[in-house]
Amino acid sequence: MSNYHIWTIGCQMNKAESERLASFFEQRGYRATATTEEADVIVLNGCVVRQSAENRVINKLNTLQSLKKGRPGLTLALTGCLVNSNIEQLKRDFPQVDHFFKPGDCPQWLEKADWLQALPQQPPPSVYVPIIQGCNNFCSYCIVPYRRGQERSRPLAEITGEVRELVRRGAREVTLLGQNVDSYGHDLPDKPDLADLLDELNTINGLTRLRFLTNHPKDMTTRLITTVAHRDKVCKQISLPVQSGNNDILKAMRRGYTVEHYRRLVSELRRKIAGVALSTDVIVGFPSESEDQFQQTLGLLSELKFDTVHVAAYSPRAGTSAARELEDNIPAAEKKRRLNIIEQLQEGIAAEINARLSGTTVEVLVEGKQKGKWQGRTRSGTLVFFSDHGNYLGQLVNIRIEQTSPWSLQGKIELSGTS
């Protein structure tokens, strides 16, 4: 029996594509192995959205070079956003790699029909399902449109069929993925939108929860917000990247909205979706970002009080307009200072939000165990841990919260929900 090993970093889309690859190998008799040394086939699914991620991929490739020399029969493949259109250059840079394929594409050594049908036999309770590939926005700092191409939506019936089958095999929660899920369907003949898809999936028996990400503030519609508010299986959790709290920086980023528009959208979300949990993304140290502009971002985060904030320091990506046209003139130490300030602010906000749940009972979908404790998430996406000797994998349980922190909750089981 042959062994395979898949190494993945980056976004949820990468994770979803790696899960499909793993299912393909499993269905053909391959066995997963935890180490590259035991594998006959190794697939690296990498990310280059940040310089740190790109460095990790390159370091991994360099590490595998000696392994490949000692085992010429080993098959090594590379996918993810490191793979661009210049495959010949990649072959020169990484001669140890046997196969290169772009993110979201069918690997060249697989049959496309088999690839698309390679769903896991026993999926985990929570699964990712891509619904649209690529992006048409071309934000000035982002490499994704250049690597994943322009937007390509999957047919609504195809997605619905896949979700039904995943639920039949044991999945309970589905997260719909896209670089911009709000653009879903515009390129299909009958022009369905994300609200139509949520309506259809909400009717599937056995499916308990639906999530979707990532949204774009300029494309989120009132119809989508209303659908989220009124569909019982759709979790009231929205990922809505703001990136900056200053209009000049947003314009330089080519985000297509203003701070005022973003505030109105958050207000509408909170007004129409009771108890909605909001997360956002922020980039600090964008070219020429002044201290005052950074303070405006900090002020916006203080004002809006998100449940979760993902913050990153700007790093130029070769091929993007920001890398071509703007000088990366904020020192690394200053970027780090600004990042730390936002992280400290958000730690306090998250601690305050989670503390409100102390003594309450929350519904948790149990996803697995970590360090001897069961773990799962609330409908708002908060991580919860509890200890119990029973087997609760894939079940909805009610947890009485006894301890809170900025990052998670801990409690005791009260009643089991639907199994």
N, C-alpha and C positions, 0 to 999 in steps of 0.2 A: 504494500500500500504506500502511495506517495504522500508526502506531507507538504502543507503550504503554510506560509506565514504572511500576514498583511499588517503593515506598519502604517498608521494613519495619524496625521495631525491636521489641524485646521477646522473648518466650519462643519456644521451639521450635514451639509451636502456631501462633503467628503466622507463622513461617517456612513451616510446612507449608501453611497456608491460602494464603499468597502464591504458593507453588509451584504449587498447584492453579489459582489465578487465571491465572498465567503460562501454564500449559498450555492453559487455555481460550482465551486470546487467540491463542496460537501456532496452535492447530488451526483457528482462523477467519481465518488469514492475516495477523494482526498481527505486527509485528516489534518485538522488544525494543530499547529505546534506553537508553543509559547516562545521559542527561541529561533533565531535565524539559523543557528548552527545545525538544527535538526531538519530544516526545510529543504525540499527539492525545488519548490517554487517560492520566490519572495516577491511581493508586490509592495512598493512604496507609494503611498498616496499622500502627496505633500502639499504644502501651502507656501505662497510667497507674498501674502497680503502684508506681512511685516518682515523686516529684515531678519529679526530673530528667528522667525519660522523658516525662512529660506536658508539661513545658516544651519539650522537643525537638519534639514533635508540633505544639504551638501555634506555635512559631517557624517550622516548616516551612509550616504553613498560611498564616501571615502573609506569608512570602516568596512563596508562590504566588499571593497575592491580586493583585499587580501583573501577574504573568504572565497571569492569567485576564482582567484588564481589557484587556490588549493583544491577547488572542486569545479573543474571545467564543465561538468554536466549540470550544474546548478543553473536554473532559469531565473533571471532578475528582470523585473519590469518596473517602470516608473510611470505614474500618472499624477493627476492633480495640477494645480496652476503653475508649477514649474515647467510643465510641458507647453511650449509655444509652437508657432508654425515653423520654426527653424529647426526641424528634427535633425538635419545633417550637422548643425553646430552642436546640438546636444550629444550626438553620437561621438563627436570629436572630444567633447568635454568629459563625457562619461562612457568610455569604451567598454566598461564592465557591464553595462546595461544591454540586455538582449532586445527588449521591447519598450517602446514609448507609445503612449496613447493619451489623447487629450481628456481632460476631465469631462465626465458625462458621456464620452464616446464608448462604443462597443470595442473592447480590446480586439486587436487584429487577429488573434489566434482563436477567437471564440466565434461561434455562429450567433448572429444578431438575435434571431428568434429565441435561441436558448438563453442568451444573456438577459433579454427582457422578461423571460418567464422564470428566472432564477430567484424565486422567493424562498425565504427560510422555511424549513419544514416545521420547526418549532420556534416561532418568533418570540422575542421577549415581550413582556407586557406592554412596553411603550416602544413604538417603532416610528421611523422617519419615512416619509413618502415624498419624493420630489415631484412637483407638479409643473414647474417651468424652469428651463435652463437658460443661462445667459442673462444679459442685462443691456438695456438700451440707453441708460442714463449717462454713462461716461463722466462720472464725478472725477474731478481733476486729479485726485490722489489715488484712484482705484484701478488696479490691474485686471479686475475680474472680466470686464467686457472684452478685453484683448485676449484672454485665455479661454473663457467659456463661450465667447461669441455673443451674438445678439439673441433676443428672447425667442424661445421656442416652447410653446405650451403643449402639454400632453392632452389628448382628447379626454373630455369629461368621463365618457363611458369607460375608457381604459383605466383611469384612476379609480373610479368607483368599483370596477371589477377587481382591481388589485387590493383595495381596502377590504372588500367583502371577503376575499380569500385569506388575507392576513388575519382578519377577525375569526374566520372559521378555524384557522390553525392555532388560535390562542391569543392574538394581540387584543389588548383592551383599549389602548390609547394610541392615537395617530397624530403625528405632527407633520403638517404639510409644509414643504420647503420650496423656497425660491430665492434667488438673489433679490427679487422684488415680487413678492407674492401678489401684490395689488395689481400687477399688470397681467395676471393670469387671464388667458382666453382671448385677448384682443387680436391675436394672430390666427385664431381658428375660424373656420368658415361660418359657424353659427354664433360666434362671438359670446360664448358664456363668460361669466365673470366669477370672481372668488365667492361672492354671495351665492350664486347658483350652485357652485360645487359644495359649499357648506350645507345648503338646503338638502342636496341629494345625499350626502354622507350622513347627515343627522338622522336619516331614516333607517340606517343599518342596525339590525338587531344584534346585540352583543357588544357593540361599540359603546364605550362609556364616556370617552373624552376625545375632543378634537382641539388641536392647537394649530397655529400657522405662524410662520415667520420667513423672511423679515419684511416688514412694511416700509413704505417710503412715504414721508409726510405729504408730498405733493400729489400722491396718487390714491390715498385712502379716501373712500367715498362715504357719504352719509348712509347710503344703502347698505354698505358692508357693516358699518357701525350698528345699524338697526338690526341686521341679521344676527350679529354676535350677541346683542342684547336679548334676543327672543328665541334662540335655539338652545335647548337644554343641554346638549352634549358639547357645545362649543364653550371652552373655558374662557372666563373673563380675564384674559391675560393678553396684553398687547406689547409687542416689541416695536418701538418707534424711535429709531436713531435720530438724534438732533445734530450731533457732531460739533456744533459750536453755538454759543449764545450771542454771536455778533453778526450782523447782516453783511458787513464787508467781507468777513472771513467766509461766510456761507456762499457769497457770490463768487469768491475766489475758488471755493471748493466745487462750484457748479452744482449746488444742491437743488436749486429751482424753487426755493421757498424762503420766506423771511421768518424771523423770530416771532413776529406778530401772528403770522399764519400758524406757526407751530403752537403758540399759546392757545389760540382759538380752537385748534384741533384737540388739544389735551382737555380743554374745558368741555368740549362736546362729548368726548369719550367718557369723562367722569360724570357728566350730567345724564347721559343716556344708558350707560352700562353700570348698574349698581355694583359697587365694590370692585371695580376694575383694578387690576394690578398692572402697572406700567413699568417697562424697562427701557433703557436708552443706551446709545453709544456716544462717546465723546472722543475727539482727537485733540490733543494738546500739542502746542509747539508747531502748528502749521506755519509755513513760511510767512514771516513778517507779523505774526501774531504778537501784539503789544501786551504789556502787563494789564492795561485797561481792558483790552478785548478779552483777555483771559478772565479777568474779574467779572466781566459780563456773563461769561459762561458759568462761572462759579455762582453768580447771583441767580441765574436761571435755575440751576440745579437746587439751590437752597429754597427757591420759591415753589417749584413744582413738586419736589420731594418724591422722586421715583423709588419704586421698590428695589430696583436693581440698576446699577450704572456700570457699564463696561467702558473703561477708559484706556486709551493707548496713546503713546507718543508717536507723532508723525515720523515716518521714515519714507524717503523718496523711493518710488518704484520705477525702474527703468521702463520707458515706453509710455508712461502717463504724461499728460500735459503739464502737471505740476512739476514733474522731474525735468521736463524740457524747458519750461518757461519761468519757473520760480526758484529763487535761491533758498536752499535749506539753511537759513541764517539764524535759527534759534539753537544755542549751544545745548549739547546733550544733557549737561547738568541742570540747565534751566528747564528743559522738558521734563526731566525726572522730578524736579521740585514741584512743578505744576501738577504732574500726575499724582504725586504723593498727597498734595493738598486736597485734590478731588477725592481720592480714596479715603482720606481721613474724614472728610465731610460726609461721604456716603455711608461710611461705617456707622456714624452717629445716627443718620436718618434711618438706615435699615434696622438698627437696634431699637429705635423708637417705634417703628412700624411693627416689628415682630413682637415687641413687648406687649402690645395690645392684645395679642393672642394668648397670653398667659392665663390659664384657668378656663379657656374655651375648649370646645371639641371641634376638631377639623376632620374632614374626609380625606383619606390618603390612599392613593393607588400604590400598592407595594411592588417595587421594581426589583428588589434583591436584597442581599446582605452585604454589610461592610463592617469588618472588625467585630463580628459576632452580633451585630444589631441589624434588625430589619430597617430598610430605608425606602422612602417613597416621597411623593410630592403631593401637595395640596392642589386644588384646582387653580389656584393663583400661582403655582410654580414654586412654592417654598419647600425646601428640603426638610423632611421630618425623619427622625430616628426613634425607634422604640425596641424594647427587648421583650421577647416572648418565645416560648418553646414550640409553639404551633408553626404550621406551614402556611404562610400567608401570601406566597408569591402570586402576583397577578390579581389579588383580591382588593376590593375596596373595604377599608376598615376605618372605624372612628377612633381617633386618638385624642385623649385628654392631655393638653399641653401643660407641662410642668416646668420646663426650662426654655428660655429663649436666648438667642444670640443674634448678631447681625447677619449670620450666614445660615443658620438652621434652627430647627425646633426639636425638642425632645419631650416625650411623654409616654403614657401608658395606654394600652388598648382598652376600649370600652365595649364596643359592639362591632361585629363583622357586618359589612355591607353585602352587596350582591357579589357572589363569588364568580 
